[in-house]
Amino acid sequence: MSKLTIEAAPRTALGGKVKALRREGWVPVVVYGNVDAPVNLQVNHRALERMLHGGGSSQLVEVTVQGGGSHNVLIRDIQRHPVRRTVIHADFYAINLSEKQQVSIPVVAVNEPDALSAGLMMLQALDEIEIEALPPTFR
């Protein structure tokens, strides 16, 4: 498992002004949880999509903020445009690396059972499972 990182910049545009950010290729992000107060950030749209495609929805991500600071986060919510399916907002949950975390992991079937070639049907009862463990530490 590789370490996922993403660069972020502090965000001053709030409310209706985030439309201009999205037009420029930025996605507004909020970091909450193991921080003193929620932090408003913005990340590059393409970098966020690449990170999500690389497993960021269920994996620990290090967010590096321009001007100093970083957060170890889990992605809690992704809001997408209803037609274009582009990311319009993300919620990052900052975690404490010494506490257990609960994460939903997708279940992916690998290979094809012999029964399918015989004409039988396979029914997968679970699409995801929830696990609880300490986050991995990367050095």
Buried (B, 14 or more C-beta within 10 A) or exposed (E): EEEBEBEBBEBEBEEEEBEEBBEEEBBBBBBBBBBEEEBBBBBBBEBBBEBBEEEBBEBBBEBEBEEEEEBBBBBEEBEEEEEEEEBBBBBBBBBEEEEEBEBEEEEEEEEEEEEEEEEEEEEEEEEEEEEEEEBEEEE
